[in-house]
């Protein structure tokens, strides 16, 4: 009789702890502040087209001040980026949004790398096999030097020794 009670007690305790952990995680996520550097690293100055964290134009200073105001209001990084896109347009983002034609920017490089690896993996064994077959079919001939060439070679080597 004690074993079922202990099992039920253990299960209840585990569920209570899991619920407490989930509540603590949700509370922490809701109250976590957005980092200025985390936001500013992904933005561009719309005037000079440089990363916002290094741009020195007056517009860049205004954009950075606006980001600080939004952080002070408690907005998340995505909310801040959405607000900046509404105000300045998509040019304010350092990375293009992953939709429409811009999606190609995210798809093409990995496809090219994978295609290159496949081509290399396919063709290198064939090239090596062909080279081995060519070596096997054409044994290298050894050429003996005649007496005059051998004498001249020894004289030339004697000068450098």
N, C-alpha and C positions, 0 to 999 in steps of 0.2 A: 504494500500500500504506500510505502514511503517513496518508492521510485517514481511513480506517476506524479506525485505531488512535487518532487524535486525537479522533474522534467518540465512540468508546467511552470514552476517558479523560475527556472532557468530561462525558459522561452519568454516569459513575461519580462524578465530583467533585460534580456537581449533586445527585445522590441522597444523597451523604454529607452535603452541606451542609443539604439539606432535612431529613434525619433528625436532625441536630444541632440545627437550629432548632426542630423539633417537640419534641424532648426538653427543650430549654431552656424552651420555653413551658409545657410540662406541669409541669416542676419549679417554675417561677415561680408558676403557678396553684395548685399544691399547697401552697407555702410562703407564699403571700400572706396576710397577717393581715387580719382583718376590722376595719374602722374603727369606732370607738365612735360617732362622729357619724353614719355611714352607717346604723347599726343603730337608734340612738335616735331618728332623725328619722321613722321609720316606725312608732313605737310610741305607745300611749296609756296614761295612768294609768288603771287600772281603777276607782279610787275616785272621783277628781274629774273624770274624762272629759275631760281636757285633754291636749294633746301632752306626751309624757313629757319632752321636752327643756326644757319651761317649767314643768311641774307642780311644786308645792312641798309636797305632802302627804307625810307620813311613808311612806306606801305607795310613792309615787313614788321616794323616796330608796332604798327597799329594792329596787324594780325596777331602778333604775339600777345599784345595787351588784351585783345578780344578773347583769345584762348584762355588767358588767366582768369578773365571775368566768368567765362563759362565753367571753368573748373571750380571757381569759388561758389557758383550756383549749385554745384554738386552733380553736374551732368557727367555721363559716362563718355568714354572715348568715341563710341559709335554715334552718340547723340551730338557730340561736339563736331565730329566730321560731317554729319548730315547738316548741321546748322551752317557750317562753313561752306559746304557745297551749295546750299540755298543762297548764301550771301555772295560768294565769289565765283561760283561755277565749279565744274569738275576739275579745272586746271589747278585747284588748290591742293588736290591729292597728289602725293608723290607716285602712287601706283594707280594705273587706270582701273576703273571698276570692272569686275569680272563678268561682264555681260555683253551681248551683241558682238560687234567686230572686235572689241577689246579682249574678248575671250581667247582670241587667237594668240595674243601675247603670252598667255599662260599655257596654251596647248602646244604650240609649234616647237619651242625649245626642247621639252622632254621627248617629243616625237622624233625630232632630228637626232638627239643623242641615242635613243633606243634604236633607230634605224641605222645609225653609224655602227653601233655595237653589233647589230645583226649582220651587217655587211662585212665587217671585219671578221667576225666569227665564221662566216660562210666562206669568204674568199682566201683568207690566210692559209688554211689547210690545203686548199686547192693549189695555191701558188707554191707552197712547200712541196707538195706531192709532184707537181710538174718539174720543179727544180731537181728533185731527187731522181725522177725518171730521166731527165736530160743528162744528169751526171752519170747515170748508169749506162745510158746508150752511147755516150761519147766519152770514153775513157781518155784521160789526159795523156797526150803523147809526151815523152821525154825527149828532148833534143840534146844531143851531145855536141859539145863545141869542137870545132876543128882545131888543129894545133895552132894556127895563127891567131884565132880569136882567144884561145886559152892563154897564149903568151901575152897578148895585149891586155887582157883582164888582170893577169897577175902583175904586170907592170903598173897598171892604174891603181890597183889595190896597194901595191908597195909604196906608192907616193903618199898615200893617206895614212899609212901605219906609223 
